[in-house]
Amino acid sequence: MAQSDAHSPTACRQVRLYPSPPGGAAGFAWLIMTAPSVVILTCGRVRELELVLRALAGQTLPPGEVVLVEDEQSGERSSAHLGVDSLPFPVRAFPAPEGSFAERRNAGIAKAQGEIVAFLDDDCEPDRHWLARLTGALEENGWVAAGGAVLPADGLPAPARYAPELAWLAGLTPPGFFGPLAGRLYHPMTANLAARREVFREFPFQALLPRPGMDRFLYDLGREDAQWWRSLRRAGKAVGAVPRAIAWHHIDKSRLEWDRLAERAEADGRAHWRREGLREELPGAARDVLYSPAGVVREALSGPHTLRQCWAVRSIWARRQWSLLREAVDDHGSGVTPTTRLRMLCGGLLGLFSSEARVLLRPMAATLHRSMGQGVPAGGKPPRSVLFVLHDFLGDSVLALPALRQLCEALPRTRVTVLTGPSCAPLLRTNVEDFAGEVRPRILEVPPAARGGSPLAGLRLHGLVRREAPDVVLIAYAHGLHPAPLFLLGAPVVAWPEDNGLERQLYAEILARPVPKSFEKHEAAALLDLLAPFGIGTRLRRPRIRASERARSRVTRILERADFEPGTYAVLHVERAGRFKFWPPENFARLAQTLAREGVPLFLEGSPSGRAAVEPWAGEIPRCQALHGLLDSDELTALLESAALFVGADSGPSHVARAAGTPTVLLFGMSEPHRWGALGEGVPPEGGPVEVLSGAPGNSLPGENAGLPADWGMRLLGVEEVARVALGLLHRKKTPSRGRESR
């Protein structure tokens, strides 16, 4: 869902959003019915509202109408003081109904007549390209809803107390909205939002009634837009974020006062429980409350913010989490009692003592560990040997090949040993043969007895790796291995502190050269960061692999027995049902039937445990062969090299297919396309075309999964859509040297 320059005003004007209008009175009626409607909730802010209307009049794509939903608390309507005769669009004002913000937004939608309804607040002045970029994104991407950024229009007051983490309390977009997680982890606000009119019929904004004695304004803040956005994602609707569609927020100084920030944080915590009711978040809330004082001191000493800023962020967040806990206890239907809350707090307190004790012990452990090593060379004398740990995830190994190649090319005299497992070893052995350098990388395969986290497996692994005597240990992935032997070689360890199999906190903390991992990068780019301690300049390239002659000979025999011609067949990666990242086998059965009717020969590929998923139907489809568990990774590469199409999920075979240059339909559910999807345009060398289909955006929040099957994101992908895209790729000519990616 990443945005591109295609959403510029020029590009939006080139898109035919609407047909040519008729003339005269009929043309005026057409403009109201087809051009976007802008709905604004207003409450006595005449000066700010005039700025908003003036900005809308200067839009590169002007609205067809503006609908004002007026709260008449002052006894006088704002529209009575507005000069609207000179505006190029009609302005229609209606009194706001009694109730919450959600009910007032729904009332504005009911009055609007455009096919697209956009929202602004009466103190948010839109950029001149705002509406063009939002509607252009809807049209170009086929989204039902899109949201932009809300930025401060003026210099923020009280800068000593403000920190970026408080942006959501001040009515601003948080910094994370401007990365690839925009629209997933970071939701747009109703202060800057546009959606197709029909989506509101199925998903209206939901009101949240305040509890007796609570202020309605504070209680209803900040959650109806988040719940609405998440309900669309949960239903599999296509939504996205357009950070370049900006609304400039005129913030009143009182919004950043301590008491106001704290009140809004408490209101958000209460509303979060009443809307979501997620008990699994309560232990984390208790931990946040208790960890706040320690976090204030730690961040003030090590971070960029002052002690006052850290106190503002931590203490206000703690008040938000405390109100979440309090609301859960007060809700008699939640099953959370004061005793339960006390137990959570006691558990968090024990965790706090434990973590602080580790903070004291880690420097001593790190000093002891580093004293055993000689340091990591960075631009000086290169190491004589490097142990590159790349243990047995097929997709990760393919993505790590560019980093491994650049390590070997930059250190041509260094002996590089790749520690891997039986799944990846055949593919790696073939594809390191043509690496530049005086010494070819050696593939060291870990036997099954040395895998696992048991002490006995650790002893066996230690016996395997101690003979290598490396100068540096570089850990990309150590999943399934005991970490201790890798730290007992007397060599400094370079690795990410997380997401690499170093689950035990102590091992991550005693790294000689910890490399921060960016989860907003593609995994292939994040792997290149591991080379920085060696002083190696890197360049992001697509992984490219080939099969050995042995593997190609075996695949040739398989094709002869199946009577398939190279370049004519499709490969489908089918696994057992229930896992979160795999498409259901019954959907693959329907897709296989569709492709078979078109005369496409089929191979079904997967793990040995996935064979049971295809046995009920594979034999009933003509020219369909199941190869589950029969190919090693080198032979899988050979099979995919001569395939006309591959269809699979975010998993090892899909990475192999893309690196082999096979036209690929890549299916995503709840894993992140920005990390595991196709690399962006212009990253050489290019391969076969890749089409990325996402049933539900990756990186979902806990509330989006509550009560749903683990693979619900994949179930949202329809067979008809996947079949249409697959047949479209089959009708293209395979071009290994140039390709197009749809992201």
C-alpha positions in Angstrom: 0.0 0.0 0.0 3.0 2.3 -0.3 2.2 5.6 -2.0 4.1 6.8 -5.0 4.3 10.0 -7.1 1.3 8.8 -9.1 -0.8 10.6 -6.5 0.6 14.0 -7.4 -1.9 16.6 -8.5 -0.8 16.3 -12.1 -1.4 12.6 -12.1 -4.8 13.0 -10.5 -5.9 15.4 -13.2 -4.9 12.9 -15.8 -7.1 10.2 -14.3 -10.7 10.3 -15.6 -12.5 10.2 -12.3 -15.8 11.2 -13.7 -17.4 11.4 -17.2 -17.8 14.7 -18.9 -20.6 16.8 -17.3 -23.7 18.0 -19.1 -24.4 21.7 -19.5 -26.8 24.2 -17.8 -28.9 23.2 -14.7 -28.4 19.5 -15.5 -24.6 20.1 -15.2 -25.0 21.7 -11.8 -27.0 18.8 -10.5 -24.4 16.4 -12.1 -21.6 18.2 -10.3 -23.2 17.7 -6.8 -24.1 14.1 -7.5 -20.6 13.0 -8.8 -17.9 15.3 -7.4 -16.8 14.6 -3.8 -18.8 16.0 -0.9 -16.9 17.4 2.0 -18.5 17.0 5.5 -17.4 19.4 8.2 -18.4 19.2 11.9 -18.4 22.7 13.3 -19.1 24.4 16.6 -18.9 28.2 16.6 -15.4 28.5 15.0 -16.3 31.1 12.4 -12.8 32.4 11.7 -11.3 28.9 11.4 -14.2 27.7 9.2 -13.7 30.6 6.8 -10.1 29.5 6.3 -11.2 26.0 5.6 -13.8 27.1 3.0 -11.3 29.4 1.4 -8.8 26.5 1.1 -11.4 24.2 -0.4 -12.2 26.9 -3.0 -8.6 26.8 -4.1 -8.4 23.0 -4.5 -7.0 21.5 -7.7 -10.0 19.2 -7.6 -12.8 21.3 -6.0 -15.6 19.6 -4.1 -19.1 19.3 -5.5 -20.5 20.6 -2.2 -19.7 21.3 1.4 -22.0 20.0 4.2 -21.8 21.7 7.5 -23.1 19.8 10.6 -23.4 22.6 13.2 -23.5 22.3 16.9 -25.5 25.3 18.1 -24.1 25.3 21.6 -23.7 29.1 21.4 -27.3 29.5 20.3 -26.2 30.9 16.9 -25.3 29.0 13.8 -21.8 29.5 12.4 -23.1 29.6 8.8 -25.0 32.8 9.5 -21.7 34.7 9.6 -20.1 33.1 6.5 -20.0 34.7 3.1 -20.6 31.7 0.9 -22.0 33.4 -2.2 -18.5 33.7 -3.8 -17.5 30.1 -3.4 -17.4 27.8 -6.5 -19.5 25.1 -4.7 -22.7 25.1 -2.7 -22.5 25.1 1.1 -25.4 23.4 2.9 -25.7 23.7 6.7 -27.7 21.5 9.0 -28.1 21.4 12.8 -26.2 18.6 14.5 -28.3 15.9 16.0 -28.1 15.1 19.7 -25.5 12.5 20.4 -21.8 11.7 19.8 -19.4 12.7 17.1 -20.1 9.4 15.4 -23.8 10.1 15.1 -23.1 13.6 13.8 -20.7 12.3 11.1 -23.4 9.8 10.1 -25.9 12.6 9.8 -23.5 14.5 7.5 -23.1 11.4 5.3 -26.9 11.2 5.0 -27.1 14.8 3.8 -24.2 14.5 1.4 -24.9 13.7 -2.2 -21.5 12.9 -3.7 -20.3 9.4 -4.5 -17.2 10.1 -2.5 -17.6 11.7 1.0 -14.5 13.4 2.5 -14.2 14.7 6.1 -12.5 17.7 7.6 -12.6 19.3 11.0 -13.5 23.0 11.2 -10.0 23.8 12.4 -8.1 21.7 9.7 -7.1 23.7 6.6 -6.5 21.4 3.7 -3.5 21.6 1.4 -4.5 22.7 -2.1 -3.9 19.2 -3.5 -5.7 17.5 -0.6 -8.9 16.3 -2.3 -7.1 15.5 -5.6 -4.7 13.2 -3.8 -7.3 11.4 -1.7 -9.8 10.8 -4.5 -6.9 9.9 -6.9 -5.7 7.3 -4.5 -9.2 5.8 -4.2 -9.6 5.7 -8.0 -6.1 4.4 -8.8 -5.9 1.7 -6.2 -9.5 0.6 -6.0 -9.7 1.5 -2.3 -12.9 2.1 -0.5 -11.4 4.6 2.0 -8.2 6.6 2.3 -6.8 9.0 4.9 -4.1 11.7 4.9 -1.8 13.3 7.4 -2.8 16.0 10.0 0.1 18.3 10.7 0.3 21.5 12.8 -0.5 24.7 11.0 1.4 26.9 13.4 4.4 26.5 15.7 3.5 24.3 18.6 3.3 26.0 22.0 5.0 24.6 25.1 7.8 22.9 23.1 9.6 21.8 26.3 6.6 19.6 27.2 5.7 18.4 23.8 7.2 15.2 22.3 6.3 13.5 19.0 4.8 10.5 20.9 2.0 12.9 22.1 0.9 13.7 18.6 -2.3 11.6 18.8 -3.4 13.5 21.9 -2.9 16.9 20.3 -4.9 15.8 17.2 -1.9 15.3 15.0 -0.6 12.4 12.9 2.1 10.4 14.8 5.6 10.2 13.2 5.1 6.5 12.3 2.3 7.4 9.8 4.9 8.5 7.3 6.4 5.0 6.9 5.2 1.8 5.2 3.0 1.0 8.2 0.7 3.9 7.5 -2.9 2.8 7.4 -2.0 -0.5 9.2 -0.5 0.2 12.6 -1.2 4.0 12.3 -4.7 4.9 11.4 -5.9 8.0 9.6 -8.2 10.3 11.6 -11.7 11.6 10.7 -10.1 15.0 10.5 -8.6 13.9 7.1 -10.5 11.1 5.5 -12.3 10.2 2.3 -14.4 7.1 1.5 -16.8 5.8 -1.1 -20.4 6.5 -0.2 -21.5 2.9 -0.3 -19.1 1.8 2.4 -20.9 3.9 5.0 -24.1 1.9 4.4 -22.4 -1.3 5.6 -20.0 0.4 8.0 -21.4 3.5 9.6 -19.5 5.2 12.4 -20.5 3.6 15.7 -21.5 5.8 18.7 -20.2 5.1 22.1 -22.6 6.3 24.9 -20.9 7.7 28.0 -21.3 6.1 31.3 -23.4 8.1 33.9 -21.6 11.0 35.4 -18.9 11.1 32.7 -18.3 14.1 30.4 -19.6 13.1 26.9 -17.0 15.2 25.0 -14.0 13.6 26.7 -15.4 10.1 26.8 -16.2 9.9 23.1 -12.8 11.2 21.9 -10.4 9.4 19.7 -11.9 5.9 19.1 -14.8 6.0 16.6 -12.5 6.6 13.7 -10.0 3.9 14.8 -12.8 1.4 15.3 -14.3 2.2 11.9 -10.9 1.8 10.2 -10.2 -1.5 11.9 -13.7 -2.8 11.0 -13.0 -2.2 7.3 -9.7 -4.0 7.6 -11.2 -6.9 9.4 -13.8 -7.2 6.6 -11.0 -7.3 4.0 -11.9 -3.9 2.4 -9.2 -2.2 0.4 -8.1 0.8 2.4 -4.9 2.9 2.4 -3.1 6.0 3.6 -2.0 9.0 1.6 0.5 10.9 3.8 0.9 13.6 1.1 -2.8 14.5 1.4 -2.3 17.0 4.2 -4.7 18.9 6.5 -3.1 21.7 8.5 -4.5 21.7 12.0 -4.8 25.0 13.9 -4.2 23.9 17.4 -5.5 25.8 20.3 -2.8 26.4 23.0 -5.1 24.8 25.6 -4.8 21.4 23.7 -1.2 21.0 24.9 -1.8 21.8 28.6 -0.9 19.0 30.9 -4.4 18.5 32.3 -6.0 18.4 28.8 -3.5 15.9 27.5 -4.0 13.7 30.6 -7.8 14.0 30.2 -7.7 13.0 26.6 -5.4 10.0 27.4 -7.7 8.8 30.1 -10.7 9.1 27.8 -8.9 7.1 25.2 -8.2 4.3 27.7 -11.8 4.1 28.8 -13.2 4.2 25.2 -10.7 1.6 24.1 -11.9 -0.9 26.7 -15.6 -0.2 26.0 -15.1 -0.6 22.3 -12.6 -3.5 22.2 -12.8 -5.3 25.5 -9.5 -7.1 24.9 -8.4 -8.8 28.1 -5.1 -9.9 26.6 -4.0 -6.3 26.6 -4.5 -5.8 30.3 -1.2 -7.4 31.5 0.7 -5.1 29.1 -1.3 -2.1 30.5 -0.3 -3.1 34.1 3.3 -3.4 33.0 3.3 0.0 31.3 1.9 1.6 34.5 4.7 0.2 36.6 7.5 0.6 34.1 6.8 4.3 33.6 9.1 5.7 36.4 12.1 3.6 35.3 11.4 4.4 31.7 11.5 8.1 32.4 15.0 8.0 33.9 16.3 5.5 31.3 15.0 7.5 28.3 16.2 10.8 29.7 19.7 9.5 30.1 20.0 7.8 26.7 17.4 9.4 24.4 17.1 12.7 22.6 14.3 14.1 24.9 14.6 16.1 28.1 13.6 14.7 31.4 10.5 16.9 31.3 9.5 15.5 27.8 10.1 11.9 29.0 7.9 12.5 32.0 5.2 13.9 29.9 5.1 11.0 27.5 5.5 8.2 30.1 3.3 9.6 32.8 0.4 10.4 30.4 0.7 7.0 28.8 0.6 5.4 32.2 -2.6 7.4 33.0 -4.1 6.1 29.8 -3.2 2.5 30.6 -4.5 2.9 34.2 -7.8 4.1 33.0 -8.0 1.1 30.7 -7.4 -1.2 33.8 -9.9 0.8 35.9 -12.6 0.6 33.2 -12.1 -3.2 32.9 -12.7 -3.6 36.6 -15.7 -1.3 36.6 -17.2 -3.3 33.7 -19.0 -6.1 35.6 -19.4 -8.2 32.5 -15.7 -8.3 31.8 -14.8 -10.9 34.4 -12.0 -8.7 35.6 -12.0 -8.1 39.4 -9.9 -5.9 41.7 -8.1 -9.1 42.7 -7.3 -9.8 39.0 -6.0 -6.3 38.5 -3.9 -6.6 41.7 -2.4 -9.9 40.4 -1.5 -8.2 37.1 0.2 -5.4 39.0 2.1 -7.8 41.2 3.3 -9.8 38.1 4.3 -6.5 36.5 6.2 -5.5 39.6 8.2 -8.8 39.6 8.9 -8.3 36.0 10.2 -4.8 36.7 12.6 -6.0 39.4 13.8 -8.8 37.1 14.4 -6.5 34.2 16.2 -3.9 36.3 18.4 -6.6 37.8 19.3 -7.7 34.2 20.2 -4.1 33.4 22.8 -4.2 36.2 24.1 -7.6 35.1 24.3 -7.0 31.4 27.3 -4.6 31.4 29.3 -7.1 33.3 28.3 -10.0 31.0 29.0 -7.8 27.9 32.4 -6.8 29.3 33.4 -10.4 29.9 32.2 -11.5 26.5 34.0 -8.7 24.6 37.2 -9.4 26.5 37.3 -12.8 24.8 37.1 -11.3 21.3 39.4 -9.1 19.3 36.7 -6.6 18.2 34.9 -6.3 14.9 37.1 -4.9 12.0 35.5 -1.8 10.5 37.5 -0.4 7.7 40.8 -1.8 9.1 42.4 -5.2 8.8 39.8 -7.7 7.5 39.0 -10.8 9.5 40.5 -14.1 8.4 37.3 -16.0 8.9 33.6 -15.2 9.4 30.9 -17.6 10.5 27.6 -16.5 8.8 24.7 -18.0 10.7 21.8 -18.5 8.2 19.9 -21.3 9.7 17.2 -23.1 7.8 14.4 -20.8 6.8 14.3 -21.1 3.0 12.8 -17.7 2.2 15.1 -15.9 4.6 18.1 -17.6 3.0 17.1 -16.5 -0.4 16.7 -12.9 0.8 20.1 -13.1 2.5 22.0 -14.1 -0.6 22.7 -10.4 -1.7 24.2 -9.7 1.7 26.3 -12.9 1.6 27.5 -12.1 -1.9 28.5 -8.5 -1.0 30.3 -9.8 2.1 32.4 -12.2 0.0 33.1 -9.7 -2.7 34.2 -7.0 -0.2 36.4 -9.5 1.8 37.8 -11.7 -1.0 40.5 -13.3 1.1 38.3 -14.0 4.1 37.1 -17.6 4.7 33.3 -17.4 5.0 31.4 -20.4 6.5 27.6 -20.4 6.2 25.9 -22.3 9.0 22.6 -23.6 7.7 20.2 -26.6 7.8 19.2 -29.4 5.4 16.4 -27.4 3.8 18.6 -24.5 2.6 21.9 -26.3 2.1 21.3 -27.6 -1.5 20.2 -24.2 -2.7 23.0 -22.4 -1.0 25.7 -24.8 -2.2 24.7 -24.2 -5.8 24.4 -20.4 -5.6 27.7 -19.6 -3.8 29.8 -21.3 -6.5 30.0 -18.1 -8.6 30.7 -15.7 -5.8 33.7 -13.4 -6.5 36.7 -13.9 -4.2 39.7 -16.0 -3.7 38.0 -18.3 -1.2 34.5 -19.7 -1.9 32.0 -19.7 0.9 31.7 -23.1 2.7 28.3 -24.5 3.5 28.2 -26.1 7.0 25.0 -28.1 7.5 23.7 -28.6 11.0 22.6 -32.2 11.6 19.2 -32.8 13.3 20.9 -33.9 16.6 22.5 -30.4 16.9 19.3 -28.5 16.4 16.9 -27.3 19.1 17.2 -25.5 22.3 18.1 -28.4 24.6 21.5 -28.4 26.4 22.4 -31.7 24.7 21.7 -30.1 21.2 23.8 -27.1 22.3 26.8 -29.3 23.2 26.6 -31.0 19.8 26.4 -27.7 18.0 29.4 -26.4 20.0 31.4 -29.4 18.9 30.4 -28.6 15.3 31.3 -24.9 15.2 34.3 -24.7 17.6 36.5 -26.2 14.9 35.8 -23.2 12.7 37.6 -20.8 15.0 36.1 -17.7 13.4 37.3 -14.1 13.9 33.7 -12.8 13.8 30.3 -14.5 14.1 27.6 -12.8 12.0 24.1 -14.0 12.9 21.3 -13.3 10.4 18.9 -16.1 11.6 19.6 -18.6 14.4 16.0 -19.9 14.8 16.0 -23.5 16.0 19.6 -23.4 17.4 20.9 -23.0 20.9 22.5 -19.5 21.0 25.2 -20.3 23.6 27.7 -22.1 21.3 27.7 -19.1 19.0 28.8 -16.9 21.9 31.4 -19.2 23.3 33.8 -19.2 20.3 35.9 -16.3 21.6 34.8 -14.1 18.7 32.7 -11.0 18.7 29.1 -11.4 17.6 27.3 -9.1 15.1 23.5 -9.4 14.9 20.2 -7.7 15.3 19.2 -7.8 18.9 15.8 -9.3 18.0 13.8 -11.2 15.4 16.6 -13.6 14.6 16.3 -16.5 17.0 18.1 -14.9 20.0 15.1 -15.3 22.2 17.0 -15.3 25.4 17.3 -11.6 26.4 20.8 -12.0 27.8 22.3 -13.2 24.4 20.8 -10.2 22.6 22.2 -7.8 25.2 25.9 -9.0 25.1 26.2 -8.6 21.3 29.6 -7.1 20.5 28.1 -5.1 17.7 24.3 -4.9 17.9 22.8 -3.6 14.6 19.4 -2.0 14.9 16.8 -3.7 12.8 14.3 -1.5 10.9 11.0 -3.3 10.6 9.9 -0.7 8.1 12.5 -1.9 5.5 12.2 -4.8 3.2 14.0 -7.8 4.8 16.6 -7.9 2.1 17.5 -4.3 2.9 17.6 -4.9 6.6 20.0 -7.8 6.1 22.4 -5.5 4.3 22.6 -3.4 7.5 24.4 -6.3 9.2 27.5 -5.6 7.0 27.9 -2.0 8.4 30.2 -3.1 11.2 32.6 -4.4 8.6 32.8 -1.1 6.8 31.3 -2.5 3.7 29.4 -0.3 1.3 26.2 -2.1 0.1 23.7 -1.8 -2.7 20.2 -3.3 -2.6 19.7 -5.9 -5.3 17.0 -8.4 -6.0 18.0 -11.9 -5.0 18.8 -14.1 -8.0 19.3 -17.8 -7.9 19.9 -20.7 -10.3 19.6 -24.5 -10.1 22.5 -27.0 -10.5 22.7 -29.3 -13.5 22.0 -32.2 -11.2 18.7 -30.6 -10.1 17.8 -29.7 -13.7 18.3 -33.3 -14.8 16.0 -34.6 -12.2 13.3 -32.1 -13.0 13.6 -33.0 -16.7 12.9 -36.6 -15.7 9.9 -35.5 -13.7 8.5 -33.5 -16.6 9.0 -36.4 -18.9 7.1 -38.8 -16.6 4.3 -36.2 -16.2 4.3 -35.4 -20.0 4.6 -31.7 -19.3 6.5 -29.3 -21.5 8.8 -26.7 -20.0 7.4 -23.2 -19.8 3.7 -24.5 -19.9 2.9 -25.6 -16.4 2.0 -23.7 -13.2 3.2 -24.5 -9.7 0.9 -24.0 -6.7 2.2 -24.0 -3.2 -0.4 -25.7 -1.0 -0.1 -26.4 2.7 -2.4 -27.7 5.4 -5.3 -25.5 6.6 -5.3 -23.2 9.6 -1.8 -21.5 9.5 -2.1 -17.8 9.4 0.0 -17.2 6.2 -1.4 -19.9 3.9 -4.4 -19.8 1.6 -7.0 -22.5 2.4 -6.5 -25.7 0.5 -10.1 -25.7 -0.7 -9.5 -22.4 -2.4 -6.4 -23.9 -4.1 -8.7 -26.8 -5.2 -11.0 -24.3 -6.9 -8.1 -22.4 -8.5 -6.6 -25.6 -9.8 -9.9 -26.6 -11.4 -10.1 -23.2 -13.1 -6.6 -23.4 -14.4 -7.1 -27.0 -15.6 -10.2 -25.9 -17.6 -7.9 -23.5 -19.4 -5.6 -26.4 -20.3 -2.8 -25.5 -17.8 -0.7 -28.5 -16.5 -0.3 -28.2 -12.7 2.3 -29.2 -10.1 1.3 -29.0 -6.4 4.3 -28.3 -4.1 4.7 -28.2 -0.4 6.1 -29.8 2.8 5.5 -33.5 3.6 2.9 -32.5 6.2 1.0 -30.6 3.5 0.4 -33.6 1.3 -2.8 -34.5 3.3 -4.3 -31.2 2.2 -4.2 -32.1 -1.5 -4.8 -35.8 -1.4 -8.7 -35.5 -1.4 -8.8 -33.5 -4.7 -5.5 -33.6 -6.6 -6.3 -36.9 -8.3 -9.6 -35.6 -9.6 -8.0 -32.8 -11.6 -6.6 -33.7 -15.0 -2.9 -33.2 -15.5 -2.2 -32.4 -11.9 0.8 -33.8 -10.0 1.5 -33.5 -6.3 5.2 -33.2 -5.4 4.9 -32.6 -1.6 8.1 -33.5 0.2 9.8 -34.9 -3.0 12.1 -32.0 -3.9 15.0 -30.4 -2.1 15.5 -26.6 -2.4 17.9 -26.9 -5.4 15.4 -29.1 -7.3 12.6 -26.7 -6.4 14.6 -24.0 -8.0 14.9 -26.1 -11.2 11.2 -26.8 -11.2 10.4 -23.1 -10.9 13.0 -22.0 -13.5 11.0 -23.5 -16.3 7.5 -22.9 -14.9 5.1 -20.5 -16.5 3.5 -19.4 -13.2 3.9 -19.8 -9.5 1.0 -19.1 -7.0 1.8 -19.1 -3.3 1.8 -17.2 0.0 4.6 -15.4 1.9 6.8 -18.4 2.4 10.1 -20.0 1.2 8.9 -21.3 -2.2 7.5 -17.8 -3.2 11.0 -16.3 -2.5 12.6 -19.0 -4.6 10.1 -18.4 -7.4 10.8 -14.6 -7.5 14.6 -15.1 -7.3 14.4 -17.7 -10.1 12.6 -15.2 -12.3 9.3 -17.0 -12.4 6.0 -15.0 -12.9 4.5 -15.0 -9.5 1.1 -14.4 -7.8 2.0 -13.6 -4.2 -0.8 -13.9 -1.6 -0.7 -12.0 1.6 -2.9 -12.2 4.7 -1.6 -10.9 8.0 2.1 -10.8 7.2 3.6 -7.6 6.0 3.9 -7.0 2.2 6.3 -4.1 2.8 8.8 -6.5 4.4 8.2 -9.8 2.5 6.7 -8.7 -0.8 8.4 -7.7 -4.1 11.1 -5.2 -4.0 10.4 -1.8 -5.4 10.8 -0.7 -9.0 14.3 0.1 -10.2 16.1 -2.4 -7.9 18.3 -4.4 -10.3 18.3 -7.1 -11.6 14.7 -7.4 -12.5 13.0 -10.7 -12.9 9.6 -12.1 -13.9 6.4 -10.1 -13.2 5.1 -10.3 -9.7 1.5 -9.6 -8.7 0.9 -9.0 -5.0 -2.6 -9.7 -3.6 -3.4 -8.8 0.0 -6.6 -10.1 1.6 -6.1 -8.1 4.8 -3.3 -5.6 5.5 -0.3 -7.0 7.3 0.7 -6.1 10.9 -2.8 -6.4 12.3 -3.7 -5.2 15.8 -4.9 -7.7 18.4 -8.5 -6.5 18.1 -8.7 -7.3 14.5 -8.0 -11.0 15.2 -10.3 -11.5 18.2 -12.7 -14.4 17.6 -11.5 -15.0 14.1 -9.6 -18.0 12.5 -5.8 -17.6 12.4 -6.0 -17.5 8.6 -8.9 -15.1 8.3 -6.8 -12.6 6.3 -6.1 -15.2 3.7 -9.7 -16.3 3.6 -10.7 -12.8 2.5 -8.9 -13.4 -0.8 -11.5 -14.6 -3.3 -10.7 -17.4 -5.7 -12.1 -15.5 -8.7 -9.7 -12.6 -8.1 -6.7 -14.8 -7.8 -7.7 -16.8 -10.8 -8.1 -13.7 -12.9 -4.6 -12.4 -12.0 -3.0 -15.8 -12.5 -4.6 -16.2 -16.0 -3.4 -12.7 -16.8 0.2 -13.6 -16.0 -0.1 -16.9 -18.0 -1.1 -14.9 -21.0 2.1 -12.7 -20.8 5.3 -13.8 -22.3 7.9 -14.6 -19.6 10.7 -12.0 -19.7 13.5 -12.8 -17.3 15.4 -9.6 -17.9 12.6 -7.1 -17.3 9.5 -7.3 -15.1 6.7 -5.3 -13.6 5.7 -5.4 -10.0 2.2 -4.6 -8.7 2.4 -3.7 -5.0 
